Amino acid sequence: MREPCEIHITDAEWELMESVWQADDQTAGDVLSRVVAGHRSHRTLRTLLARLVEKGAVSVRVEGSRHLYSAAVSRESCVRSAAQSFAARFFDGNLQSLLMHFVEHESLSEEDAKDLRERLAAREAKKVSKRSRPVKKSK
């Protein structure tokens, strides 16, 4: 898979990607069957799938008369890229401002707040342990 995900994926395409990420080597029918079509026609969904192939987000392999689709980028990589893009667009890339916005303006359960504090503490402890490791001297 390509890393990092430098492909802009629209909301409509993201729905299809969620289906593609579930398994490799799927037929178009397999991919489309898991998408809640809502107001999108089958033809529109096929067009979106073709667009994802063109963008390089999805790879296609021909096996006989079947076209098998697989993700060419990982979900984690695309989420990371989308989050960075969001932070850059709305918070000048400042992650602290982004986090503080959600802490101050969204309902954060006590459990979520505790989990966030624990993760931040663990991250800080990891940084400190890396800095305090003795340097090996070569003879």
Phi, psi and omega in degrees: 000148177285134175227141349281172179280108179250024183257131175280121180248121180288167178301317180296319179291327181300321177303315179293319180300322178303322178288316181297321182294345182289331181196154175272164175052057178256148172284165177301322179299319178299312181298310186289332182294336181268355181269130175284104189295325181056243182264007181266135179281163177302320180297318178298317179297320177296322177296318178297320179296317178298321179295320178295325175294314179301321181286343181091009178280333181232138175255153180232137179234130180267127178231099186068237179263001182262141173256123183250128186253140177218156177290136176259350177227146181281153178297316181302317180296319180290323177296315180300315180297316180295321179294318178295320178296317179298313180298319180294319184289317188255344185227024181051031179077004183275105183293327178298317178297319178299310181297317180296326177301313181290324178295318185276330188246355180239156179283119180246114181294160179299322179295317178295319179297318179297315179299318179297315178299317180296319180294319178295320179295318179295320179295317180295318179298322179295319178298315182296317181294327177292322181288331186266004177292138178291144178275129179281130178264135178272146183268000000 
